[in-house]
Amino acid sequence: MAFDLIDTLKNLFNNDFSNKAAAQLGENESSVQKALGGIIPAVLTGLLNKAGSGDTGGLIGMIKDAAGANLSQLGNLGSGLPAGLLAKGADVLRSLFGNKAGDLTGAIASYAGIKVQSAETLLQTAAPASLGVIGQQAAAQNLSPSGILDILNSQKDKILAAVPSGLGLASLLGVGSLGDIGNKLSGIASSLKHTANSVGGAVTTTGGNRWITWLIIAIALILLLWWLLKGCGGQHSTPVADSLAVSHMEDTAVGAVTTAPVATRESIKVTLPDGTVLDAYKGGIEDRLVMFLQDPNTKGGKDQWFDFDNLNFKTGSAEITPESQGQINNLAAIMNAFPKAKIKIGGYTDATGDAKANLKLSQDRAEAVTHALGAANVKPVQLLGGEGYGSQFAKAAADAPDEERQKDRRISVSVREK
């Protein structure tokens, strides 16, 4: 059976998902289903538009990233809203729709009769899932960039026809009609094939010299791929890994395995806007995070990180120790007191040991903290998932004293929105 992108996504976002998502979001199940009926073709149309706009390289990069990060999450949709997809969703939507992502969210909410926050959460789930499905297909068939474009081009008519007319998607994407998007994509796909065919036909060889033809074709395709990755001559911003810009205080060095608050630290009370009072430490995560969220001059973003300072795991595992629950509960209380805030969890290790094992452990720990916050009643829309960075940001050498390496073993909170 031929691969069908829309049908595959509909099967993923099935009734089981709608039922669980509706319960988590506090929405009617039929309304969630209606929203998904508009979201799936809308997101795919955004993909078509990006592919046909000349930023093919950007699209290929997004799909490659999704294939590496999101495939494991696709099987979890039956359980509702997976945090791993939500973590990528906002970035994917901005890449596809730019500053119109908010307009699309409002249009989906109005179309389906659901809350704007619910529409945003569903969009942030469906967007990376769509890329993940394409990446999954590309990996299974070992597709080249032209092969991925062929899939999108072959299914563009069905995708565009499925977009509800009430969304006003053509206007939102700045085109005269959705058909214009299909025409542009066809032009890009045709140009790609024409270039490959022209190179192949330019050399006529026989017998043992046939390898020269394939060598020239391969070189031409590499050059063509380079051209596409440059955005067809335009500028293209390569996705950059989240940077770590945490202001460490001398008395708040964090270790994600065996650290505990320093005995001489000053205990304080932190009062939240809703009247909740937290037991914390001066300069600790609760103190700094609340000050940041209350400051009207600060903004969320990828460079806003705050380290846990009393969160520990059992050695070599992602099992959070019981004594760490207090800080988990404190952070949950802060999120409930600042309902507009959205956070991502980052996991880090020191430079000792196997890099791949460190990366997996940091990912498992970041996800464990995300799940613990969800269990402590942080709203799903506020949790943008967890990501492990392993030792890539470690500052201390592998043979440095443990007190130096300890600073590299940490779990951090990134405030993306406030």
C-alpha positions as CSV (number, residue, x, y, z in Angstrom):
1,M,0.0,0.0,0.0
2,A,1.3,3.4,-1.0
3,F,2.3,5.8,1.8
4,D,-0.4,8.4,2.6
5,L,0.7,11.2,4.8
6,I,-2.7,12.5,5.9
7,D,-4.1,9.0,6.6
8,T,-1.0,8.0,8.6
9,L,-1.3,11.1,10.8
10,K,-5.1,10.6,11.2
11,N,-4.3,7.0,12.4
12,L,-1.8,8.4,14.9
13,F,-4.2,11.1,16.2
14,N,-7.0,8.6,16.5
15,N,-10.0,8.4,18.9
16,D,-7.8,7.1,21.7
17,F,-5.6,10.2,21.4
18,S,-8.6,12.5,21.2
19,N,-10.2,11.0,24.3
20,K,-7.0,11.3,26.4
21,A,-6.1,14.8,25.1
22,A,-9.7,16.0,25.7
23,A,-9.5,14.9,29.3
24,Q,-6.1,16.5,29.8
25,L,-7.1,19.8,28.2
26,G,-10.6,20.0,29.7
27,E,-12.3,20.0,26.3
28,N,-15.1,18.1,24.6
29,E,-13.7,15.1,22.6
30,S,-15.6,15.9,19.4
31,S,-14.2,19.4,19.5
32,V,-10.7,18.0,19.8
33,Q,-11.3,15.7,16.9
34,K,-12.6,18.7,14.8
35,A,-9.5,20.7,15.8
36,L,-7.2,17.9,14.7
37,G,-9.2,17.7,11.4
38,G,-8.0,21.3,10.7
39,I,-4.6,21.1,12.3
40,I,-3.2,18.1,10.4
41,P,-3.8,19.5,6.9
42,A,-2.8,23.0,8.1
43,V,0.5,21.9,9.4
44,L,1.2,19.8,6.2
45,T,0.3,22.9,4.1
46,G,2.9,24.8,6.1
47,L,5.4,22.1,5.1
48,L,4.4,22.3,1.5
49,N,4.8,26.1,1.6
50,K,8.2,25.9,3.1
51,A,9.3,23.3,0.5
52,G,8.0,25.4,-2.3
53,S,9.3,28.7,-1.1
54,G,13.0,28.0,-1.8
55,D,13.9,27.0,1.8
56,T,14.0,23.3,0.9
57,G,17.2,23.0,2.9
58,G,15.5,24.3,6.0
59,L,12.7,21.8,5.6
60,I,15.2,18.9,5.1
61,G,17.1,19.9,8.2
62,M,13.8,20.1,10.2
63,I,12.8,16.6,9.0
64,K,16.2,15.2,9.8
65,D,16.0,16.6,13.3
66,A,12.5,15.2,13.8
67,A,13.6,11.8,12.6
68,G,16.3,11.8,15.3
69,A,14.2,13.2,18.2
70,N,10.5,12.5,17.7
71,L,10.2,9.0,16.3
72,S,10.2,7.4,19.8
73,Q,7.4,9.7,20.8
74,L,5.0,8.7,18.0
75,G,4.1,5.5,19.6
76,N,3.0,7.3,22.8
77,L,0.2,9.2,21.3
78,G,-2.4,6.7,22.6
79,S,-1.5,7.9,26.1
80,G,-2.4,11.6,25.3
81,L,0.0,14.5,24.9
82,P,3.6,13.4,24.9
83,A,6.0,16.0,26.4
84,G,8.8,15.1,24.0
85,L,6.7,16.4,21.0
86,L,5.5,19.5,22.9
87,A,9.2,20.4,23.5
88,K,9.8,20.7,19.8
89,G,6.4,22.0,18.7
90,A,6.8,25.7,19.3
91,D,10.0,25.8,17.3
92,V,8.6,23.8,14.4
93,L,5.5,26.1,14.2
94,R,7.7,29.2,14.2
95,S,9.8,27.7,11.4
96,L,6.7,26.9,9.3
97,F,4.5,29.9,10.0
98,G,6.8,32.6,11.4
99,N,5.0,35.3,13.4
100,K,1.7,34.0,12.0
101,A,1.8,30.9,14.3
102,G,-0.4,32.7,16.8
103,D,-2.9,33.6,14.2
104,L,-3.2,30.0,13.2
105,T,-3.7,29.0,16.8
106,G,-6.5,31.5,17.1
107,A,-8.1,30.3,13.8
108,I,-8.0,26.6,15.0
109,A,-9.5,27.6,18.4
110,S,-12.3,29.5,16.7
111,Y,-12.9,26.8,14.1
112,A,-13.2,23.9,16.6
113,G,-14.7,25.9,19.5
114,I,-11.9,25.1,22.0
115,K,-9.6,27.3,24.2
116,V,-6.7,29.0,22.5
117,Q,-4.3,27.2,24.9
118,S,-5.8,23.9,23.9
119,A,-5.4,24.7,20.2
120,E,-1.8,25.7,20.9
121,T,-1.0,22.4,22.7
122,L,-2.6,20.3,19.9
123,L,-0.6,22.3,17.2
124,Q,2.6,21.9,19.2
125,T,2.0,18.1,19.3
126,A,0.9,17.7,15.6
127,A,3.7,19.8,14.0
128,P,6.7,17.7,15.1
129,A,4.7,14.5,14.7
130,S,4.1,15.4,11.1
131,L,7.8,15.9,10.5
132,G,8.6,12.7,12.5
133,V,6.3,10.7,10.2
134,I,8.0,12.0,7.1
135,G,11.4,11.4,8.6
136,Q,10.3,7.9,9.5
137,Q,9.3,7.2,5.9
138,A,12.5,8.8,4.6
139,A,14.6,6.6,6.8
140,A,12.7,3.5,6.0
141,Q,13.1,4.1,2.2
142,N,16.5,5.7,2.4
143,L,15.1,8.7,0.6
144,S,17.2,11.5,-0.8
145,P,16.1,15.2,-0.5
146,S,14.5,14.8,-4.0
147,G,12.6,11.7,-2.8
148,I,11.2,13.6,0.2
149,L,10.0,16.4,-2.2
150,D,8.5,13.8,-4.4
151,I,6.4,12.5,-1.5
152,L,5.1,16.0,-0.7
153,N,4.5,16.8,-4.3
154,S,2.6,13.7,-5.0
155,Q,0.2,14.3,-2.0
156,K,-0.1,18.0,-2.2
157,D,-3.6,18.0,-3.9
158,K,-5.1,15.8,-1.1
159,I,-3.4,17.9,1.6
160,L,-4.6,21.2,0.2
161,A,-8.1,19.9,-0.4
162,A,-8.4,18.8,3.3
163,V,-7.8,22.3,4.7
164,P,-11.0,23.7,6.1
165,S,-12.0,26.9,4.2
166,G,-12.8,28.7,7.4
167,L,-9.2,28.8,8.6
168,G,-8.1,31.4,6.1
169,L,-4.8,29.6,5.7
170,A,-3.9,31.2,2.3
171,S,-4.2,34.7,3.7
172,L,-2.2,33.6,6.8
173,L,0.6,32.2,4.6
174,G,0.6,35.3,2.4
175,V,-0.5,33.6,-0.9
176,G,-3.3,34.3,-3.2
177,S,-4.7,30.7,-3.0
178,L,-3.6,27.4,-1.6
179,G,-3.2,26.2,-5.2
180,D,-0.3,28.7,-5.5
181,I,1.6,26.7,-2.9
182,G,1.1,23.5,-4.9
183,N,2.3,25.1,-8.0
184,K,5.5,26.4,-6.4
185,L,6.2,23.0,-5.0
186,S,5.7,21.3,-8.3
187,G,8.2,23.8,-9.8
188,I,10.8,23.0,-7.2
189,A,10.4,19.2,-7.6
190,S,10.5,19.5,-11.4
191,S,13.6,21.6,-11.4
192,L,15.3,19.0,-9.2
193,K,14.5,16.1,-11.5
194,H,15.4,18.2,-14.6
195,T,18.9,19.0,-13.2
196,A,19.6,15.3,-12.4
197,N,18.3,14.2,-15.8
198,S,20.3,16.8,-17.6
199,V,23.5,15.8,-16.0
200,G,22.8,12.1,-16.7
201,G,22.2,12.8,-20.3
202,A,25.2,15.0,-20.8
203,V,27.6,12.1,-20.8
204,T,27.5,9.1,-23.1
205,T,29.7,6.2,-22.2
206,T,29.7,2.5,-22.9
207,G,31.1,-0.6,-21.2
208,G,33.7,-0.1,-18.5
209,N,33.5,3.7,-18.7
210,R,29.9,3.8,-17.4
211,W,31.2,4.5,-13.9
212,I,32.3,7.9,-15.0
213,T,28.6,8.8,-15.8
214,W,27.5,7.8,-12.3
215,L,30.5,9.7,-10.8
216,I,29.5,12.9,-12.6
217,I,25.8,12.4,-11.6
218,A,26.8,11.9,-8.0
219,I,28.9,15.0,-8.0
220,A,26.1,17.0,-9.6
221,L,23.6,15.8,-7.0
222,I,25.9,16.7,-4.2
223,L,26.3,20.2,-5.6
224,L,22.5,20.4,-6.0
225,L,21.9,19.3,-2.5
226,W,24.4,22.0,-1.3
227,W,22.4,24.6,-3.3
228,L,19.2,23.4,-1.7
229,L,20.7,23.5,1.8
230,K,21.7,27.1,1.2
231,G,18.0,27.9,0.6
232,C,18.2,28.2,-3.2
233,G,20.6,31.1,-2.9
234,G,18.9,32.8,0.0
235,Q,19.9,33.0,3.6
236,H,19.1,30.0,5.8
237,S,19.6,29.9,9.5
238,T,20.9,26.5,10.6
239,P,19.1,25.3,13.8
240,V,21.3,25.9,16.8
241,A,21.3,23.7,19.9
242,D,19.9,25.3,23.0
243,S,22.7,27.3,24.5
244,L,23.5,27.2,28.2
245,A,23.6,30.6,29.7
246,V,23.1,30.1,33.4
247,S,24.5,32.5,36.0
248,H,26.0,30.2,38.6
249,M,26.3,31.4,42.1
250,E,29.1,30.1,44.3
251,D,26.8,28.5,46.7
252,T,24.4,27.0,44.2
253,A,26.6,24.6,42.3
254,V,24.3,21.8,41.1
255,G,25.0,18.1,40.8
256,A,22.4,15.8,39.3
257,V,23.5,12.7,41.2
258,T,24.5,13.2,44.8
259,T,24.3,16.9,45.6
260,A,22.5,18.5,48.5
261,P,22.1,22.0,49.8
262,V,25.2,23.4,51.5
263,A,24.7,23.5,55.2
264,T,25.6,27.2,55.6
265,R,23.1,28.5,53.1
266,E,20.5,30.9,54.3
267,S,16.9,29.6,54.5
268,I,14.2,32.0,53.3
269,K,10.5,32.1,52.6
270,V,9.4,32.8,49.0
271,T,5.9,34.1,48.6
272,L,4.1,33.5,45.3
273,P,1.4,35.7,43.7
274,D,-1.3,33.3,44.8
275,G,-0.2,33.6,48.4
276,T,1.6,30.2,48.6
277,V,4.7,30.4,50.7
278,L,7.7,28.2,49.9
279,D,10.6,27.1,52.0
280,A,13.7,27.8,50.0
281,Y,17.3,29.0,50.0
282,K,18.6,32.5,49.3
283,G,19.9,32.4,45.7
284,G,18.4,29.0,45.1
285,I,16.2,28.1,42.1
286,E,13.0,29.1,43.8
287,D,14.4,32.5,44.8
288,R,15.9,33.3,41.4
289,L,13.1,31.9,39.3
290,V,10.3,33.8,41.1
291,M,12.3,37.1,40.9
292,F,12.7,36.4,37.1
293,L,9.1,35.7,36.5
294,Q,8.0,38.7,38.5
295,D,10.3,41.1,36.8
296,P,8.5,42.9,34.0
297,N,11.8,43.7,32.2
298,T,12.8,40.1,31.7
299,K,11.7,37.8,28.8
300,G,11.7,34.1,28.3
301,G,13.9,32.4,25.7
302,K,16.4,29.7,25.0
303,D,19.1,31.5,27.0
304,Q,17.1,31.7,30.3
305,W,18.3,28.7,32.4
306,F,18.0,28.1,36.1
307,D,19.7,25.1,37.9
308,F,18.0,22.9,40.4
309,D,20.0,23.0,43.6
310,N,18.3,20.2,45.7
311,L,17.4,17.6,43.1
312,N,19.2,14.3,43.2
313,F,19.1,10.9,41.4
314,K,20.1,7.4,42.5
315,T,23.6,6.8,41.2
316,G,23.7,5.9,37.5
317,S,19.9,6.0,37.1
318,A,17.1,8.4,36.3
319,E,15.3,7.6,39.6
320,I,14.7,10.8,41.5
321,T,15.4,10.4,45.2
322,P,12.5,10.9,47.7
323,E,14.1,13.9,49.3
324,S,14.1,15.7,46.0
325,Q,10.3,15.8,45.9
326,G,10.2,19.0,48.0
327,Q,11.9,21.0,45.2
328,I,9.7,19.3,42.6
329,N,6.7,20.4,44.5
330,N,8.1,23.9,44.9
331,L,8.6,24.3,41.2
332,A,5.1,22.9,40.5
333,A,3.7,25.6,42.9
334,I,5.6,28.3,41.0
335,M,4.2,27.1,37.7
336,N,0.7,27.1,39.0
337,A,1.2,30.6,40.4
338,F,2.5,31.8,37.0
339,P,0.1,30.0,34.5
340,K,1.5,31.8,31.5
341,A,5.0,30.5,32.1
342,K,6.3,27.6,29.9
343,I,9.4,25.7,30.7
344,K,11.7,23.1,29.2
345,I,13.9,20.8,31.3
346,G,17.6,20.2,30.4
347,G,19.8,17.4,31.6
348,Y,23.6,17.6,31.7
349,T,26.5,15.3,32.7
350,D,30.2,15.8,33.3
351,A,32.8,14.7,30.7
352,T,33.7,11.4,32.3
353,G,32.6,8.1,30.9
354,D,31.0,7.2,27.5
355,A,29.5,10.1,25.7
356,K,26.6,8.2,24.3
357,A,25.7,6.7,27.7
358,N,26.0,10.2,29.2
359,L,23.6,11.5,26.6
360,K,21.0,8.8,27.2
361,L,21.3,9.3,31.0
362,S,20.8,13.0,30.7
363,Q,17.8,12.5,28.5
364,D,16.3,10.0,30.8
365,R,16.8,12.3,33.8
366,A,15.3,15.3,32.0
367,E,12.3,13.3,31.1
368,A,12.0,12.0,34.6
369,V,11.8,15.5,36.0
370,T,9.3,16.5,33.3
371,H,7.1,13.6,34.3
372,A,7.5,14.3,38.0
373,L,6.3,17.9,37.4
374,G,3.3,16.6,35.5
375,A,2.5,14.3,38.3
376,A,2.7,17.3,40.7
377,N,-0.1,18.9,38.7
378,V,1.8,21.2,36.4
379,K,-0.4,21.8,33.3
380,P,0.7,19.9,30.2
381,V,0.7,23.2,28.2
382,Q,3.3,24.6,30.5
383,L,5.7,21.7,30.1
384,L,7.7,21.8,26.8
385,G,9.4,18.5,27.6
386,G,12.9,17.5,28.6
387,E,16.1,17.2,26.6
388,G,19.4,15.7,27.5
389,Y,22.6,17.3,26.3
390,G,25.0,14.8,27.9
391,S,28.5,16.2,28.3
392,Q,28.5,18.6,25.3
393,F,28.4,21.7,27.6
394,A,30.7,20.3,30.3
395,K,33.3,22.9,31.2
396,A,35.5,20.8,33.5
397,A,37.9,18.2,31.9
398,A,37.3,14.5,32.6
399,D,40.4,14.4,34.9
400,A,39.4,17.5,36.8
401,P,38.7,17.3,40.6
402,D,35.2,16.1,41.4
403,E,34.2,19.4,42.9
404,E,34.8,21.0,39.5
405,R,33.0,18.3,37.5
406,Q,30.1,18.4,40.0
407,K,29.0,21.7,38.4
408,D,28.5,20.0,35.1
409,R,26.2,17.4,36.5
410,R,22.9,19.2,36.8
411,I,19.3,19.5,35.8
412,S,18.1,22.9,34.6
413,V,14.9,24.8,33.9
414,S,14.6,26.9,30.8
415,V,11.9,29.6,30.9
416,R,10.7,29.8,27.3
417,E,7.7,32.0,27.9
418,K,6.5,34.0,30.9
